[in-house]
Amino acid sequence: MRRTDGDPERPASPSAIRRRRRRLADERAEAAVYRDLAGRRSGEDREILLELARAEERHAAHWVRLLGDDPGRIPPGSLRSRLLALLARRFGSVFVLALAQRAESRSPYATDPEATAAMAADERVHEEVLRGLAARGRARVSGTFRAAVFGANDGLVSNLALVLGVAGAGVTATSVLLTGLAGLLAGALSMGAGEFVSVRSQRELLAASAPALHDAPQVLPHLDLDENELALVMRARGLSAEEAVRRSREMLSTYDPAVPLRTGAPEPEHEAVGTALGAAASSFAFFASGALVPILPFLFGLTGPFAFVVSVVLVGLALLGTGATVGLLSGGPPWRRGIRQLLIGAAAAGATYLLGLLFGATLS
């Protein structure tokens, strides 16, 4: 559909006026979100967010022009826009950027007859800009966030499966509670230790792969320009033979001991891995919090089938929440991710419960 700039002199239908007012309110709210986010950042990120805010203000001016001199009562922005504004003022985190990215991907301007082609194109570009900004934040938190999500989900699923498994075997509520507490402590310690070893090992592997020619001042002046052993270093790190020879000859001919040596290889991304202690603490805490959910009814004195139903419902809600959160942060559909988490947890818990029933029947 071809879009025009609209004509403020032409009488508009009541539905068109309402749509214009909603668009104006949403653009103003989005501009406020970007300005709030910019206020919590500095440097390049701040400038980018301020440019996004100015673009949204240009879009708002378009709707002001269409509404004319008497725009009437402008409603508040959509619930999504107001929620984003609230989160931006309170947190200004990568979570808000991920939500804003998703909001831009749902822009209605591609089908709005009164939105210009430039406005629709702007919104598509804004989505990619926010994706880039959010990617920086995701890289900073990915290691700890991964440990937190895995820890919480493992705690929820494994302890629910454990609780239902012993329940299927016909043990008492006290035994179920003790089993759940033991599973919480053992699992949290195991997860924390495992994450510490995993992340520490990964960082050590990355460090071992990092370029290091510490004795360059002693070595480089004596290399043979005709044989050029330095080119082998660059070829081993991914450059073509021709590019490696060209770059190494250039380095050897212009070598300055005061300038750090660059072999053209990419530096390892330690930041995305996270710290070993951070990942371990995150994994321990989130596994313990997840594993606590299935035994909450028993801690509060509930017994019998009702306690198990409450436990399953609480874990199901928690799995939906963690799955939806991962979906939002990754830019994917939150409810689809939440339902996927729920189905995986239900399958694991159901299988363990059936095994418990079988084991109980065998013992009896």
C-alpha positions in Angstrom: 0.0 0.0 0.0 1.4 3.4 -1.0 1.5 5.9 1.9 1.1 9.6 1.7 1.9 12.4 4.1 -1.8 12.8 4.8 -3.9 16.0 4.4 -4.8 17.9 7.6 -7.3 20.0 5.7 -9.4 17.0 4.6 -12.0 16.0 7.2 -11.0 12.8 8.9 -13.3 10.1 10.3 -13.6 9.8 14.1 -11.6 6.5 13.9 -8.8 8.1 12.0 -8.6 10.9 14.5 -8.4 8.4 17.4 -5.7 6.5 15.5 -3.7 9.7 15.0 -3.9 10.5 18.7 -2.8 7.0 19.7 0.1 7.2 17.3 1.1 10.6 18.7 0.9 9.4 22.3 3.0 6.3 21.5 5.7 8.3 19.7 6.0 10.7 22.6 6.2 7.9 25.0 8.9 6.1 23.0 10.9 9.4 22.7 10.7 9.7 26.5 12.0 6.1 26.9 15.0 6.7 24.7 15.8 10.0 26.6 15.5 8.2 29.9 17.8 5.4 28.7 20.3 8.0 27.4 20.3 9.7 30.8 21.8 6.5 32.3 24.5 6.1 29.6 27.5 8.0 28.3 29.6 8.2 25.2 28.4 6.6 22.0 25.5 4.8 23.5 24.1 8.0 24.9 24.4 9.8 21.5 22.7 6.9 19.7 19.8 6.9 22.1 19.4 10.6 21.8 19.3 10.3 18.0 16.5 7.7 18.4 14.6 10.1 20.6 14.9 12.8 18.1 13.6 10.5 15.4 10.6 9.6 17.4 9.9 13.3 18.0 9.9 13.8 14.2 7.4 11.1 13.9 5.3 12.7 16.6 5.4 16.0 14.7 3.9 14.2 11.7 0.8 13.2 13.7 0.6 16.7 15.3 0.4 18.1 11.8 -2.3 15.7 10.7 -4.4 16.5 13.9 -4.3 20.2 13.1 -4.7 23.1 15.4 -7.2 21.4 17.7 -5.9 17.9 18.4 -8.2 17.3 21.3 -7.4 15.2 24.2 -4.3 13.1 23.6 -4.6 9.7 25.5 -1.7 8.2 27.5 0.6 6.0 25.5 -0.2 2.3 25.1 0.3 0.0 28.1 3.5 -1.3 26.5 4.9 2.2 26.0 4.1 3.2 29.6 5.6 0.0 31.0 8.8 0.7 28.9 9.0 4.2 30.2 8.6 3.0 33.8 11.3 0.4 33.4 13.6 2.9 31.6 13.3 5.4 34.5 13.9 2.7 37.2 16.5 0.4 35.6 17.8 1.5 32.2 19.1 -2.1 31.7 19.6 -4.5 28.8 16.2 -5.9 29.6 14.6 -2.5 28.7 16.6 -2.4 25.5 15.4 -5.9 24.6 11.8 -4.8 25.2 12.2 -1.7 23.2 13.7 -3.7 20.3 10.7 -6.0 20.4 8.4 -3.0 20.4 10.0 -1.5 17.4 9.6 -4.8 15.5 5.9 -4.4 16.0 5.6 -1.0 14.5 2.2 -0.5 12.7 3.6 1.9 10.1 4.1 -0.7 7.4 0.3 -0.9 7.0 -0.8 2.5 8.3 -2.1 4.5 5.3 -1.1 7.9 7.0 2.4 6.9 8.0 5.1 7.9 5.5 7.5 5.4 3.9 10.3 7.2 5.7 8.7 6.6 9.0 8.2 2.9 8.3 11.8 2.6 7.2 12.9 4.5 10.4 11.2 2.0 12.6 12.9 -1.0 10.9 16.3 0.7 11.3 15.5 1.5 14.9 14.9 -2.2 15.6 18.4 -3.0 14.3 20.0 -0.1 16.2 18.4 -1.4 19.4 19.5 -4.9 18.6 23.1 -3.7 18.4 22.8 -1.8 21.7 21.2 -4.7 23.4 23.8 -7.1 22.1 26.5 -5.1 23.9 24.6 -5.5 27.2 23.9 -9.2 26.5 27.6 -9.8 26.0 28.4 -8.3 29.4 25.8 -10.4 31.2 25.6 -13.5 29.1 27.9 -15.7 31.3 26.2 -14.9 34.6 22.8 -14.8 33.0 23.2 -18.2 31.4 24.2 -19.6 34.8 21.2 -18.0 36.5 18.7 -19.2 33.9 20.1 -22.7 33.8 20.3 -22.8 37.6 16.7 -21.7 38.2 15.3 -24.1 35.6 17.4 -27.0 36.8 16.3 -26.3 40.4 12.6 -26.0 39.4 12.5 -29.1 37.2 14.9 -31.4 39.1 13.4 -30.8 42.6 9.9 -31.0 41.3 10.8 -34.3 39.6 12.4 -35.5 42.9 9.4 -34.5 45.0 6.9 -36.1 42.6 9.1 -39.2 42.3 9.2 -39.9 46.0 5.5 -38.9 46.3 4.8 -41.6 43.7 6.6 -44.1 45.8 4.1 -43.3 48.6 6.3 -41.8 51.3 5.1 -39.3 53.9 4.9 -35.5 53.6 7.8 -35.2 56.0 9.9 -37.5 53.9 9.0 -35.5 50.8 10.1 -32.3 52.5 13.4 -33.7 53.7 14.1 -35.1 50.3 13.3 -31.8 48.7 15.6 -29.9 51.1 18.4 -32.4 50.5 17.9 -32.1 46.7 18.0 -28.3 47.0 21.3 -28.2 48.9 23.0 -31.0 46.9 21.9 -29.6 43.6 22.9 -26.0 44.4 26.3 -27.0 45.6 26.8 -29.2 42.6 25.7 -26.4 40.2 27.8 -23.8 41.8 30.9 -25.9 41.7 30.2 -27.1 38.2 29.8 -23.5 36.9 33.0 -22.4 38.7 35.0 -25.1 37.1 33.4 -24.7 33.7 33.8 -20.9 33.4 37.4 -21.0 34.9 38.3 -23.7 32.4 36.8 -21.8 29.5 38.7 -18.6 30.4 41.9 -20.6 30.7 41.4 -22.1 27.3 40.7 -18.6 25.8 43.8 -17.2 27.5 45.9 -20.1 26.1 44.7 -19.2 22.6 45.4 -15.4 22.9 48.2 -14.0 20.8 51.3 -13.6 22.9 54.8 -12.6 21.6 56.2 -11.2 24.8 59.8 -11.2 23.6 59.0 -9.3 20.4 61.7 -6.6 21.0 64.4 -9.3 21.1 62.9 -11.6 18.3 61.6 -9.3 15.6 64.7 -7.4 14.6 66.5 -10.7 13.8 63.8 -12.3 11.7 64.8 -12.9 8.0 62.7 -10.7 5.7 63.1 -13.2 2.9 62.0 -16.2 5.0 59.5 -14.3 7.1 58.6 -16.7 9.9 56.1 -14.1 11.3 53.8 -14.8 8.3 53.3 -18.4 9.7 51.9 -16.9 12.9 49.4 -14.9 11.0 48.5 -17.9 8.7 48.0 -20.1 11.8 45.5 -17.5 13.1 43.4 -17.4 10.0 44.9 -15.0 7.4 45.5 -16.1 3.8 49.1 -16.8 2.8 49.2 -13.6 0.6 47.7 -11.4 3.3 49.9 -12.9 6.0 53.1 -12.2 3.9 52.0 -8.7 3.0 51.1 -7.7 6.6 54.2 -9.4 8.2 56.6 -7.7 5.7 54.9 -4.3 6.6 55.3 -5.0 10.3 58.9 -6.0 10.0 59.9 -3.0 7.9 58.2 -0.5 10.1 58.7 -2.2 13.5 58.8 0.1 16.5 59.5 -1.5 19.9 57.3 1.1 21.6 54.2 0.0 19.6 52.4 -3.2 20.7 52.6 -6.0 18.2 49.4 -6.8 16.4 49.3 -10.1 14.5 45.8 -9.5 13.0 44.1 -12.2 15.0 40.9 -11.5 16.9 41.2 -11.1 20.6 39.3 -13.7 22.7 36.0 -12.6 24.2 36.5 -13.1 27.9 33.7 -10.7 28.7 31.0 -12.9 27.2 32.2 -15.8 29.3 31.7 -14.1 32.6 33.7 -14.6 35.8 34.0 -17.9 37.5 32.9 -16.7 40.9 30.0 -14.7 39.4 28.7 -17.6 37.5 29.1 -20.0 40.4 27.3 -17.7 42.9 24.6 -17.0 40.3 24.1 -20.6 39.6 24.0 -21.6 43.3 21.6 -18.8 44.2 19.2 -19.4 41.3 19.2 -23.2 41.6 18.4 -22.9 45.3 15.6 -20.4 44.6 14.2 -22.6 41.9 14.5 -25.8 43.9 12.7 -24.0 46.8 9.5 -23.5 44.8 8.4 -27.2 44.7 8.8 -27.6 48.4 7.1 -24.4 49.5 3.7 -26.1 50.1 5.3 -28.6 52.4 7.2 -25.9 54.2 3.9 -24.2 55.0 2.4 -27.4 56.3 0.3 -28.6 53.4 -0.1 -32.3 52.9 -1.7 -34.8 50.7 -2.7 -34.4 47.0 -3.4 -30.7 47.5 0.2 -30.0 48.4 1.4 -31.7 45.2 -1.1 -29.8 43.1 0.1 -26.5 44.6 3.7 -27.5 44.0 3.1 -28.3 40.3 1.1 -25.1 39.7 3.8 -22.9 41.4 6.6 -24.6 39.4 4.6 -24.3 36.2 4.1 -20.5 36.7 7.8 -20.1 37.5 8.8 -22.0 34.3 6.6 -19.8 32.2 8.2 -16.8 33.8 11.8 -17.9 33.2 11.0 -19.0 29.7 9.3 -15.7 28.9 12.2 -13.7 30.4 14.7 -15.6 28.2 12.5 -14.9 25.2 12.3 -11.2 25.9 16.1 -10.9 26.4 16.9 -12.9 23.3 14.4 -10.9 21.2 12.2 -14.0 20.7 8.5 -14.5 21.4 8.2 -14.7 25.2 5.1 -16.9 25.5 6.4 -19.5 23.0 9.6 -19.8 25.1 7.6 -19.9 28.3 5.4 -22.7 27.0 8.4 -24.6 25.8 10.0 -24.4 29.2 6.7 -25.6 30.8 6.4 -28.6 28.5 10.0 -29.7 29.1 9.6 -29.4 32.9 6.2 -31.2 32.8 7.7 -34.1 30.7 10.6 -34.5 33.1 8.5 -34.4 36.3 5.8 -36.7 34.8 8.4 -39.3 33.8 9.9 -39.2 37.3 6.5 -39.5 38.9 5.7 -42.6 36.9 9.0 -44.1 37.9 8.1 -43.4 41.5 4.8 -45.1 41.1 6.4 -48.1 39.5 9.1 -48.2 42.3 6.4 -47.9 45.0 4.4 -50.7 43.5 7.4 -52.9 43.3 8.3 -52.4 46.9 4.7 -53.1 48.0 
